[in-house]
Amino acid sequence: MPLIPKTPAEWTRSFAVPLLATCILVIMALLAGGFSGGREWRYWGTPIASVLLPLLGLSLGLSCLCGTGLSRGFRILALIIAVLSVLFGPMLGPGYAE
């Protein structure tokens, strides 16, 4: 794989794979932070869950729907994670504002 993508399929993969990994990591971090509590989650949990996670999910969904070169299985998994990120994030936000 070249350092700088040349085809539209390579550009799509270079955006979609890191966005999928980031969405999954942020969801896992929010769930782990919600169970452990702590002062930092009281301050940073709401903005991360209400703003960052839905934006990441929206970006992932757009890159999967509008891009080319992704396998069908990856696209289905990425769209499921994108929908969960957009819907799940705002639901988690108020829980961190204790």
Sequence and secondary structure as in RCSB ss.txt:
>XXXX:A:sequence
MPLIPKTPAEWTRSFAVPLLATCILVIMALLAGGFSGGREWRYWGTPIASVLLPLLGLSLGLSCLCGTGLSRGFR
ILALIIAVLSVLFGPMLGPGYAE
>XXXX:A:secstr
  SS  SHHHHHHHHHHHHHHHHHHHHHHHHHHHHH  HHHHHHHHHIIIIIHHHHHHHHHHHHHH  S  HHHH
HHHHHHHHHHHHHHHHHGGGG  
